[in-house]
Amino acid sequence: MQKVVKYRCPSNIALVKYWGKKDGGVQLPANASISWSLSDLFAETTMIATPSNQTQLVFKYDGNPKPSFEPKILDFLTRIAPFSDFVNQHSFEIDTINNFPHGTGIASSAAGFGALALCIADLEGQFEIGSNEFYQRASFFARLGSGSACRSVYAAPAVWGEHTDVQDSSDLFAVPFEGHIHESLQNWKDCVLIVDDGEKKVSSTAGHSLLKNHPYAEARFKQAQKNIGNILQFMQQGNVSDFIALVESEALQLHSMMMSSIPYFTLIRPGTLAIMEEIWTFREETNLPIAFTLDAGANVHLLYSSEIEEQVINFIHTKLLVNCKKGLYLCSSTGGKPLKLS
């Protein structure tokens, strides 16, 4: 008998970055990371599971067959299979869509694999939907598709990677941070400023691999672990200025690792730098709580308190859009949770 389920899963933006993997496992992070989920930027995935002696797959994007995506999804299912009899005993038809365009600096793989993992965790029926165990299992599955996807299954700030300051933290799945977040760092927003919507010249997978022989890798991993402890303290205490400084430093450290790897490369563009400098100037002149961060790409995530949204949107239109391709930017609230849609 066929089973059908549909989930929406948000993308996320890392505040302390995951960059580099441990040896001896699949998608095990070299350091812990923490992210905010992006409630208005998400993937929606429908999964139809049919009993079968052999796992087969039909993959569609917005109702249209996409056979070029199938090898990647089959590899994902193969990684899950040792941990799930359900996957071994079914074939799948998957239809997914993002509500944001590809190549916009938003983690589509995080949202997409997060939604797939939620569907599988739901259909196999081992844990009560909405329980801690359910989300932990979905996070474990999501990690096997895309490391950062394991953080997308939580509305609370999500920590992935073992860390002494985070109870039950693990390299195998993300956990929600259960501590109180100061009101000054709640209800923030993220506007993604699209500097470049093209394909990255160096993929994230290739970038991660260059950390294995990187001259500064160990120092970076230690700094990231320290930054996790610091940012959690800042978020609980409401230390906004130090939170902003750490988030921006993390973004710059991520890209400095790319520029100092062997071989070296860069993903930032002149427009990226121009936006960063405009943000610094605006913050100095207004003393308003805004910050930037970067993913592994050229586009800039502008983070700010929702209380100053009017001023920030005006700032985007008057100062930043000139550096955005076709004037494109996408905004989201943070703290969005996955939703079961059917």
NORRA-V633427 format. One record per residue. N is the residue number from 1. RES is the residue in one small letter. PHI is phi in whole degrees, -180 to 180 (999 if undefined). D_FIRST is the distance of its C-alpha to the first C-alpha in Angstrom with 1 decimal. Layout:
N&RES&PHI&D_FIRST  N&RES&PHI&D_FIRST
This chain:
1&m&999&0.0  2&q&-70&3.8  3&k&-123&6.6  4&v&-131&10.0  5&v&-151&13.5  6&k&-137&17.0  7&y&-131&20.2  8&r&-109&23.9  9&c&-133&26.0  10&p&-75&29.8  11&s&-76&32.0  12&n&-148&34.8  13&i&-126&38.5  14&a&-76&40.0  15&l&-93&43.3  16&v&-108&44.0  17&k&-89&42.7  18&y&-94&40.4  19&w&-153&42.2  20&g&120&42.2  21&k&-121&39.9  22&k&-77&40.6  23&d&-79&40.5  24&g&89&38.3  25&g&-169&34.9  26&v&-101&32.4  27&q&56&33.5  28&l&-101&35.8  29&p&-77&38.4  30&a&-75&42.1  31&n&-147&42.8  32&a&-73&41.2  33&s&-137&40.4  34&i&-140&39.8  35&s&-141&38.4  36&w&-103&38.0  37&s&-79&34.8  38&l&-111&35.3  39&s&-66&33.6  40&d&-98&34.3  41&l&-126&33.2  42&f&-150&29.5  43&a&-111&26.4  44&e&-120&23.3  45&t&-132&20.0  46&t&-107&16.6  47&m&-122&13.8  48&i&-112&10.4  49&a&-110&8.5  50&t&-121&6.5  51&p&-53&6.7  52&s&-160&10.2  53&n&-81&13.5  54&q&-140&15.4  55&t&-72&15.3  56&q&-125&15.9  57&l&-144&16.7  58&v&-120&17.5  59&f&-116&19.8  60&k&-129&21.4  61&y&-117&24.2  62&d&54&24.5  63&g&86&22.3  64&n&-106&24.4  65&p&-56&23.3  66&k&-132&25.2  67&p&-61&24.9  68&s&-66&28.0  69&f&-83&26.0  70&e&-64&23.4  71&p&-59&25.5  72&k&-66&26.2  73&i&-72&22.6  74&l&-64&21.7  75&d&-63&24.7  76&f&-60&23.5  77&l&-64&20.1  78&t&-64&22.2  79&r&-69&24.4  80&i&-77&21.6  81&a&-50&20.0  82&p&-63&22.7  83&f&-108&22.0  84&s&-146&18.2  85&d&-63&16.1  86&f&-58&13.0  87&v&-64&14.6  88&n&-66&15.3  89&q&-107&11.9  90&h&-141&10.3  91&s&-107&11.6  92&f&-134&12.5  93&e&-117&13.9  94&i&-123&16.6  95&d&-128&19.0  96&t&-132&22.0  97&i&-155&25.5  98&n&-101&28.6  99&n&-92&30.9  100&f&-139&33.8  101&p&-72&35.0  102&h&-64&34.8  103&g&75&38.1  104&t&-111&39.2  105&g&74&39.7  106&i&-111&36.6  107&a&-74&34.1  108&s&-66&31.2  109&s&-68&29.7  110&a&-63&29.9  111&a&-67&28.1  112&g&-67&25.5  113&f&-70&24.7  114&g&-62&24.9  115&a&-65&22.3  116&l&-61&19.9  117&a&-64&20.7  118&l&-63&20.0  119&c&-60&16.6  120&i&-66&15.8  121&a&-61&17.7  122&d&-69&15.8  123&l&-67&12.2  124&e&-74&13.4  125&g&68&14.8  126&q&-77&18.0  127&f&-130&20.5  128&e&-63&21.1  129&i&-62&20.8  130&g&94&24.4  131&s&-79&25.9  132&n&-59&28.2  133&e&-66&25.9  134&f&-62&23.0  135&y&-68&25.4  136&q&-65&27.0  137&r&-67&23.8  138&a&-61&23.0  139&s&-64&26.6  140&f&-60&26.5  141&f&-63&23.6  142&a&-59&25.4  143&r&-58&28.6  144&l&-72&27.2  145&g&-96&26.7  146&s&-151&29.9  147&g&-52&32.3  148&s&-68&33.2  149&a&-63&29.6  150&c&-64&29.5  151&r&-85&32.0  152&s&-78&30.1  153&v&-87&27.7  154&y&-122&30.7  155&a&-81&32.9  156&a&-70&35.8  157&p&-50&37.9  158&a&-110&35.8  159&v&-112&37.5  160&w&-120&36.1  161&g&117&38.2  162&e&-64&40.1  163&h&-154&43.1  164&t&-66&45.5  165&d&-89&45.6  166&v&-123&41.9  167&q&-62&40.4  168&d&64&37.3  169&s&-64&37.5  170&s&-153&35.9  171&d&-77&35.6  172&l&-89&31.9  173&f&-161&30.8  174&a&-90&32.6  175&v&-132&33.7  176&p&-77&35.0  177&f&-78&38.7  178&e&-92&39.3  179&g&-70&43.1  180&h&-71&44.7  181&i&-99&45.2  182&h&-59&48.6  183&e&-59&48.5  184&s&-70&50.4  185&l&-119&47.4  186&q&-102&44.7  187&n&59&43.5  188&w&-89&44.4  189&k&-124&43.2  190&d&-137&42.6  191&c&-106&43.8  192&v&-91&42.8  193&l&-93&45.8  194&i&-86&44.8  195&v&-84&47.6  196&d&-146&45.7  197&d&-106&42.4  198&g&-88&42.5  199&e&-69&40.7  200&k&-69&42.3  201&k&-70&44.6  202&v&-126&43.4  203&s&-71&39.8  204&s&-62&39.1  205&t&-59&37.8  206&a&-66&41.1  207&g&-63&43.0  208&h&-59&41.5  209&s&-64&42.5  210&l&-74&46.1  211&l&-76&46.4  212&k&-62&46.5  213&n&-118&50.2  214&h&-75&51.1  215&p&-65&54.6  216&y&-114&53.7  217&a&-61&50.2  218&e&-63&51.0  219&a&-64&53.2  220&r&-65&50.4  221&f&-61&47.8  222&k&-65&50.4  223&q&-65&51.2  224&a&-63&47.6  225&q&-61&47.2  226&k&-64&50.4  227&n&-66&49.2  228&i&-60&46.1  229&g&-58&48.4  230&n&-67&50.7  231&i&-69&48.2  232&l&-65&46.6  233&q&-64&50.2  234&f&-63&51.0  235&m&-68&47.9  236&q&-76&48.7  237&q&-86&52.4  238&g&77&52.1  239&n&-84&54.2  240&v&-67&53.3  241&s&-64&55.9  242&d&-72&55.0  243&f&-59&51.2  244&i&-62&52.0  245&a&-62&54.2  246&l&-69&51.6  247&v&-60&48.8  248&e&-69&51.0  249&s&-61&52.3  250&e&-61&48.8  251&a&-62&48.1  252&l&-71&51.4  253&q&-63&50.8  254&l&-55&47.5  255&h&-77&49.2  256&s&-67&52.3  257&m&-67&50.2  258&m&-66&49.1  259&m&-75&52.7  260&s&-114&54.0  261&s&-77&51.5  262&i&-125&52.5  263&p&-74&51.9  264&y&-85&52.3  265&f&-159&50.6  266&t&-137&50.4  267&l&-111&47.7  268&i&-78&49.9  269&r&-127&51.8  270&p&-53&55.1  271&g&-64&53.2  272&t&-62&51.5  273&l&-64&54.9  274&a&-63&56.4  275&i&-65&53.7  276&m&-57&54.2  277&e&-67&57.9  278&e&-65&57.6  279&i&-64&55.5  280&w&-60&58.1  281&t&-64&60.9  282&f&-61&59.1  283&r&-66&58.4  284&e&-65&62.0  285&e&-78&63.4  286&t&-107&61.2  287&n&61&60.2  288&l&-89&56.7  289&p&-80&53.7  290&i&-130&51.9  291&a&-150&50.7  292&f&-114&49.1  293&t&-143&46.6  294&l&-130&45.2  295&d&-91&42.1  296&a&-80&42.3  297&g&-176&43.6  298&a&-88&46.4  299&n&-82&45.1  300&v&-109&46.4  301&h&-95&44.6  302&l&-97&47.1  303&l&-101&46.5  304&y&-162&48.3  305&s&-68&48.5  306&s&-64&47.1  307&e&-68&50.5  308&i&-114&52.2  309&e&-59&49.7  310&e&-61&52.2  311&q&-65&54.7  312&v&-70&52.1  313&i&-64&50.7  314&n&-63&54.4  315&f&-61&55.0  316&i&-59&52.1  317&h&-72&53.4  318&t&-89&57.0  319&k&-121&56.9  320&l&-105&53.6  321&l&-61&52.1  322&v&-61&54.7  323&n&-98&53.0  324&c&-99&49.5  325&k&-66&48.2  326&k&57&48.2  327&g&65&48.8  328&l&-93&45.2  329&y&-148&44.1  330&l&-131&41.0  331&c&-115&41.2  332&s&-149&38.9  333&s&-75&39.2  334&t&-106&38.4  335&g&90&36.3  336&g&-76&33.0  337&k&-109&29.9  338&p&-63&26.3  339&l&-130&24.4  340&k&-85&20.8  341&l&-102&20.5  342&s&-149&17.2
